Amino acid sequence: MSPALLLLLSPAFPTTPQVKPAERYQSKLTSGGVERDYIVRVPAGTEPKPLVVVLHGYTGSGSLAEVYTRMGPQAERRGYISVYPDGLGDPRGWNVGFMDLSGRGQDDAQFVMQLVDAVSAKTSVDPKRVYVCGHSNGAFLTHVVAAKFGSRIAAAAAVAGTIGLRRPQIPAPKAKVPMLIIHGVKDPTVGFATNSDALLKSYGARDTATWWAAQNGITAKPKETKPNVDHEWLTEWRGTSPRQVVTLVSLPTAYHEWPGGLTRSGPETRSGADATKTILDFFDRQRLD
């Protein structure tokens, strides 16, 4: 669950291209006849910049995700524009097809891409470096966006997410998409394993990664390493093209929080990981042809 943190205030999003140093704005977008809210953080400079959309978990919000992922400062240091949209409903959630935690029936995957277009119209975005990441219910949506709009997404990263309940339930991807999957082995909410007794009877992390590897046309067996046997196990599937890559980061001591982020009780440290750094490192290596 997302931590209860205060909403940060900010001025309205400008109508002219962003040229000021390190600004933060709130704005609105009408999608499917519904007005949607989002936050944008733009680093200094006028050159085309990579863009990352960050999707909050169920009961969260864009402003909470901005804080608990600690994405803003890290993204700015690397020159990324970061965007934090709100889901719908009370509490807020996302419609991912196989589960609608917003209760509003909106096409949230389409909304994410409309959001990319809206930000690109107001800032200088590198169209070859558009990324999506999310946590929990936001990770579910990340998978859907990657599957539906892979030709426009340079890479995607899902933290504590799934692609279905006990089986894959998202569309077959329309293009190969580099995927990063980060999941706590002890997650009691979205199970790490398909047969786990977690709250959500979900398709497990390794099964999800294997599914993506097959969809990306990777036939080679995965490579297993343990950079930190106590805190991090890596499984990587690679093909012959740069976009044929799927990486699973299994965290044996982690639960459902954003690794290395903030929780109600303070910084998350038991995972021994920093999901935001891992995601941005992965994104730094991926771009559209």
C-alpha positions in Angstrom: 0.0 0.0 0.0 1.1 3.6 -0.7 2.2 5.8 2.3 0.0 8.6 3.4 2.0 11.7 2.5 1.0 15.4 2.0 0.3 16.7 -1.5 3.0 19.0 -2.8 1.7 22.3 -4.2 2.9 23.7 -7.5 1.9 26.3 -10.2 -0.1 25.4 -13.3 1.7 23.8 -16.3 2.8 26.5 -18.7 1.4 26.7 -22.2 4.8 27.4 -23.9 7.7 25.0 -24.2 9.6 24.5 -20.9 12.9 26.3 -20.8 13.3 27.2 -17.1 15.6 25.2 -14.9 14.2 22.3 -12.9 10.5 23.2 -12.7 7.5 21.2 -11.4 4.0 21.7 -12.6 0.5 20.3 -12.2 -1.8 20.1 -15.2 -5.0 18.4 -16.4 -5.9 16.3 -19.5 -9.3 15.2 -20.7 -9.3 11.6 -21.7 -12.4 9.5 -22.6 -14.5 12.5 -21.6 -13.0 12.6 -18.1 -10.7 15.3 -16.7 -7.4 13.7 -15.4 -4.7 15.2 -13.2 -1.0 14.8 -13.4 2.3 16.3 -12.2 5.4 17.0 -14.4 8.9 17.6 -13.4 11.3 19.1 -16.0 15.0 19.3 -15.5 17.1 22.2 -16.7 18.0 22.7 -20.4 16.3 22.9 -23.7 17.7 19.8 -25.5 15.3 16.8 -26.1 15.0 14.8 -22.9 13.9 11.3 -22.1 10.5 11.0 -20.4 9.4 8.5 -17.8 5.8 8.1 -16.7 5.4 6.8 -13.1 2.2 5.0 -12.2 1.1 4.8 -8.6 -0.3 1.8 -6.8 -3.9 1.3 -5.7 -5.0 3.9 -3.1 -2.2 6.1 -4.2 -1.9 9.2 -6.4 0.6 10.9 -8.6 1.9 13.1 -5.8 2.3 10.1 -3.5 4.2 8.2 -6.2 6.5 11.2 -6.8 7.4 11.1 -3.1 7.5 7.4 -2.2 9.5 6.3 -5.3 12.0 9.2 -4.9 12.0 9.3 -8.7 12.0 13.1 -9.1 15.5 13.9 -7.9 17.1 10.9 -9.5 15.3 11.5 -12.8 16.3 15.2 -12.8 20.0 14.4 -12.1 19.9 12.2 -15.2 18.1 14.7 -17.4 14.7 12.9 -17.4 11.3 14.5 -17.5 9.2 12.6 -15.0 5.4 12.5 -15.1 3.1 11.4 -12.3 -0.6 10.9 -13.2 -3.6 10.2 -11.0 -5.7 7.1 -11.3 -9.5 7.4 -10.9 -11.9 6.4 -8.2 -12.0 6.7 -4.4 -9.5 5.3 -3.5 -7.7 5.8 -6.8 -6.8 2.9 -9.1 -6.3 1.9 -12.7 -8.3 -0.1 -15.2 -6.0 -2.8 -16.6 -8.7 -4.9 -18.3 -8.5 -8.0 -16.2 -9.1 -5.8 -13.1 -10.6 -2.3 -12.8 -9.5 -0.9 -9.5 -10.7 2.6 -10.5 -14.3 1.4 -11.0 -14.7 3.9 -13.9 -14.1 1.7 -17.0 -11.8 4.2 -18.6 -9.0 3.1 -21.1 -6.1 4.0 -18.8 -3.5 2.6 -21.2 -4.7 5.1 -23.9 -4.7 7.8 -21.3 -1.0 7.2 -20.6 -0.1 7.6 -24.2 -2.3 10.8 -24.5 -0.4 12.0 -21.5 2.9 11.4 -23.3 1.6 13.3 -26.3 0.4 16.2 -24.1 3.7 16.6 -22.3 5.6 16.3 -25.6 3.6 19.1 -27.0 4.7 21.4 -24.1 8.3 20.3 -23.5 11.2 19.0 -25.6 10.8 15.2 -25.4 13.1 12.7 -27.2 10.5 10.4 -28.9 13.0 7.5 -28.9 13.3 7.6 -25.2 9.8 7.3 -23.7 9.5 5.0 -20.7 6.8 3.7 -18.4 7.2 2.3 -14.9 4.7 1.5 -12.1 4.1 0.0 -8.7 1.5 -2.7 -7.8 -1.7 -1.7 -9.7 0.4 0.8 -11.6 2.8 -2.0 -12.5 -0.2 -4.0 -13.9 -1.0 -1.0 -16.1 2.7 -0.7 -17.1 2.5 -4.2 -18.6 -0.7 -3.3 -20.5 0.8 0.0 -21.9 3.9 -1.9 -23.0 1.8 -4.6 -24.7 -0.5 -2.1 -26.5 2.0 0.6 -27.3 5.4 -1.1 -27.5 6.2 0.6 -30.8 6.4 3.9 -28.9 7.9 2.7 -25.6 11.6 2.4 -25.4 11.4 0.2 -22.2 9.1 -0.5 -19.3 9.6 -1.5 -15.6 7.1 -3.1 -13.3 7.5 -3.2 -9.5 5.4 -5.8 -7.6 3.0 -6.3 -10.5 1.5 -9.0 -12.6 0.0 -9.6 -16.1 -3.1 -11.6 -14.8 -4.8 -13.7 -12.2 -3.1 -17.1 -12.3 -2.6 -16.7 -16.1 -1.6 -14.0 -18.6 -4.6 -11.7 -19.2 -3.1 -8.8 -21.1 -3.0 -8.4 -24.9 -0.2 -10.0 -26.9 2.5 -7.3 -27.4 2.4 -5.5 -30.8 6.2 -4.9 -30.7 9.3 -6.1 -28.8 9.7 -4.2 -25.5 12.7 -4.4 -23.1 11.1 -5.2 -19.8 12.4 -4.9 -16.2 10.5 -6.8 -13.5 11.3 -6.1 -9.8 9.5 -8.2 -7.2 9.9 -9.0 -3.5 9.9 -12.8 -2.8 8.0 -12.1 0.5 5.3 -9.9 -1.1 2.0 -10.7 0.7 -0.1 -8.6 -1.6 0.8 -9.5 -5.2 2.4 -12.9 -5.0 6.0 -13.5 -6.2 5.1 -17.0 -7.3 2.0 -18.1 -9.2 1.0 -20.6 -6.6 1.6 -18.3 -3.6 -1.0 -17.6 -0.9 -0.7 -13.8 -1.3 -3.8 -11.6 -1.1 -4.0 -11.4 -4.9 -3.9 -14.8 -6.7 -1.7 -13.4 -9.5 0.5 -14.8 -12.2 4.0 -14.9 -10.6 7.0 -12.7 -11.3 9.2 -15.4 -13.0 6.3 -16.7 -15.1 5.6 -13.1 -16.1 9.2 -12.5 -17.1 9.2 -15.8 -19.0 6.0 -14.8 -20.9 7.6 -11.5 -21.9 10.8 -13.3 -23.1 8.6 -15.5 -25.3 6.6 -12.5 -26.6 9.9 -10.8 -27.4 11.0 -13.8 -29.4 13.9 -14.8 -27.1 14.7 -18.4 -27.4 17.9 -18.6 -25.4 17.8 -19.9 -21.9 18.0 -17.2 -19.2 21.2 -16.3 -17.3 21.0 -16.5 -13.5 23.3 -14.5 -11.2 23.3 -13.4 -7.6 25.1 -10.1 -7.2 24.0 -10.0 -3.6 22.9 -13.5 -2.4 21.0 -12.0 0.5 19.2 -9.2 -1.3 19.3 -9.5 -5.1 19.0 -12.3 -7.6 19.0 -11.5 -11.3 17.6 -13.6 -14.1 18.1 -12.2 -17.6 16.7 -13.3 -21.0 18.5 -11.9 -24.1 18.0 -12.3 -27.8 20.0 -11.1 -30.7 18.5 -7.6 -31.0 18.8 -4.8 -28.5 15.1 -4.9 -27.8 15.1 -8.6 -27.0 15.9 -8.2 -23.3 13.9 -9.1 -20.1 15.4 -8.8 -16.7 13.9 -10.1 -13.5 15.2 -8.7 -10.2 14.1 -11.0 -7.4 14.5 -9.5 -3.9 14.4 -12.3 -1.3 13.9 -10.0 1.7 11.5 -7.5 0.1 7.7 -7.2 0.7 5.2 -5.1 -1.3 6.8 -1.6 -0.8 8.8 0.2 -3.4 12.4 -1.0 -2.8 14.5 1.9 -1.4 11.5 4.2 -1.4 9.5 5.7 1.5 6.9 3.9 3.6 4.6 5.1 6.4 7.4 4.2 8.9 10.2 5.8 7.0 12.7 4.7 4.3 12.4 1.1 3.0 15.7 -0.6 3.7 15.0 -4.3 4.3 15.0 -5.1 0.6 18.6 -3.9 0.3 17.7 -2.4 -3.1 17.0 0.9 -4.8 14.3 0.3 -7.4 14.4 3.8 -8.8 18.2 3.6 -9.5 17.8 0.1 -11.0 15.0 1.3 -13.3 16.8 4.4 -14.5 20.0 2.3 -15.1 17.9 0.0 -17.2 16.3 2.8 -19.1 19.6 4.5 -19.7 20.6 1.5 -21.8 17.3 1.3 -23.9 16.0 3.4 -26.8 13.9 3.0 -29.9 15.7 2.3 -33.1 
